[in-house]
Amino acid sequence: MISSLRGTVLRASGAELVIEVAGVGYLVSVTPEHALALRVGDEALVHTALIVREDALSLFGFEDVERLDVFQLLLGVNGVGPKSALGVLSALTPDQIARAVQSDDDAVFRKVSGIGPKTAKLIVVQLAGKLHVVAPAAAAPAAKQKTTVGDDVRVALVGLGWPEKVAADAVAEVLAELGDAAADATAASVPALLRRALAVLGPAAQHQPAGAGR
């Protein structure tokens, strides 16, 4: 049983590799993507399955053990031969195969050349519970959006009764007046900006807050 080969790539074309190990060149059937990833002269490690037939010994190779394991599981499905199994792995990743099986979706397998509707359904049925679905990475909780000093001053003005737009305009005017000085922590502190904004807004008699005088 040849379970892996490590050697120099003598040929990489189509869906085949020739790998030289100790002076012997081994012809290995692989996915087109795998063949494209290698160049003549590269050292490659290929995990292999030896398929024995009455008229031939054939090697099928994969870049990792996970794909090899899925290949061997596919071979256990009625009607799936080594070329069809390699075709499935040429079209789908192991995780995509596992998810399709888990969701009882045989449509993805029907799209693979050489896999008919009956065989596609058998893949789903016979591989159920045999494949591991990789859980998606948990999404990092969204960082709480930081409020700027200007936002804090605007909220304070609204809390004092000024309309939202009036408060926002006053804060924008103050920040524009400060210019580069707005980067100074003292000048751009909430109390300092609030005092400036209130000065811009002027006496309550001239710029009456919302709800005043009721």
N, C-alpha and C positions, 0 to 999 in steps of 0.2 A: 504494500500500500504506500503510495507516494502522497504524503499529506502536506508537503510544502517544498518549495524550491527557492534557493538563494543563489543567484549567479548574475552573470553579465547578459544584458539584453543584446542579442544579435539581430533581432528583427522585431519591429513593432508596427503593425499595419492592420487596417480593417478591424477585425475582432480576434487577432491572433498575436501571440508573442512567441519568439524563440529565445529560450534562456539557456545559456551555456553553464553547465555545472560540471566541474572536474573534466572538462574536455568533451562533454556530451551535450548536444543541443536538444532541448525538450520543446516540442511544439505544444503550446497551451492556448486553449480557447478562452477568451476573456470578453468583457463588455467593450464596446467601442470607446467609451469614456476612459476605461482603464488603459487601453492601448495608446490612446492619445496623450495620456499623462506621462508616458515613458519615452525615452529616446535611446537610440542605439548607443551602446557603451555604458548606459546606466547600470548600477547594481540594483537588482530588484529582489524583494522577498514576496513570493506569491504563495498564498494558501490554496491548496489544490484538492480536487476530488478526482480520483481515478475511476473512470467508467469502463467496465469490462464488457465487451461484446464478443460474440463468436468470431467476428472478422476484424476486430480492432480493439486497441487500448487507447482511450482518449483521456486527456487531462483538461480539466476545466479549472481556471484559476481566478482568485479574487484578492483584492488588496487588503482585506481584513477577514478575521474569523467570523464576524457577524454575518457578512454576505455569504460566506461558505455555509454557515449553519442554515440560513434561509434557503439556499440552493438545495441543500440536502432534504429539507422539509418539503420543498416543492416537488422533489423527485418522488416523494411518498404519496403524492396525490395521483389518483387514477387518471391516466391520459396525459400526464405531464412528463415529457422526456427531458434529457439534459439540455437540448437546444432551446426548447420552450422555456425551461426554467431560467436559462441564461438570458433569454429574451425578456422575461419578466424583470430580472434584475438590471437589464439594460435600460428599461423604461421607468422603473420605480426604485426608490431607496428602500432599505429594510423597514424604516419607520413608516413610510407611505404604505407599504404592503401590510404592515401590522395594523395600521389605522383603518385600511379598507376592510380587512378581515373583521376587525372589532365592530365596525359600523355596518357589517353585512352588505358591503357595497361591491358587487361583482362587476359593475360597469367598467371600473378602471382596468380590470384584467381582460375584458373583452376587447379593449383597444390594443392589446399586445398582439403582434403578428403571431399566428399559430395557435392562439387561444380562442376557442369557440365559446358560445354561451354556456353550454353544459359544463365544460371544463372550468370556466370562470366561476361558476356556481360551486363546483366541487372544491376549488381552491379555498373559497370562503368557508365552506362547511367543514372541510377536513383539517384546516389549519386553525380553526377556532380554539382559542385557549392555549395555543402553542407559541404564540409570538408576543414579544414584549413591546408595548408602546412606550416610547420615551416621553415622559411628561414634559410639557413646555416649561421653560424657565419661568419661575414666578415673576410676574411683572413688579418692578420696584415701585413702591408706593409713590404717587406723585408728590414731589416736594411742594410743601406749602409755599405759595407765591409770597415772596417778600414784599412788604409794603414799603414804599419810600417815605421819606420825611414829609414830602409834599402831600402824599395820600393821607398821612396822619393829620396834617394841618387841615386839609379839606374836610375830613371827617369831623374834626373838632369844630370847625366853623358851622357845618351842617347841624351839629349837636347844639350849637348856640342859637340855631334858628334861621341861619342864612340859607337861601335856596341853593341847591346843588350846583347849578351853573354859575351863580354869582360867586360861590365859594371857590370853585375850580378856576374861574377867571382871575380871581384875586391871587390865588397861589401861583398861577402861571405868570402873572405880572411881577410878583415879588421875585420869583426865581430868575426871570429875565433881567430884572434890575441888578440882582446879585452877580449874574454872569459867572465868571470863573470862581468867584468867592463862594459860590454855592457848594463847592467841594470842601470848604472849610467846615469842620465839625461844629465849631462854635456858632458861626454865622448861619449854618443850615440846621441848627437844632430845632426841634419842634417848638419850644417856647419862643425862640428868636424869630422863627418864621411866622408863628402865630401873631406875635406883636406887630410885625411888619404888615401882615395881611389885614389885621384889624385897622391899622393906620390907613391902608389903601381903601378899605371899605368905608372909612370915615364915620362920623357920628351916626347914631341910629336914626336920627331925624332925617338924614339925607339918604341913607341906604337902609331902609327899615327891614329887619329880618322878617322872614315868612312867619305869618301868624301874629306879628306884633300889632298892637293897637286894637286887638279884638276884645 
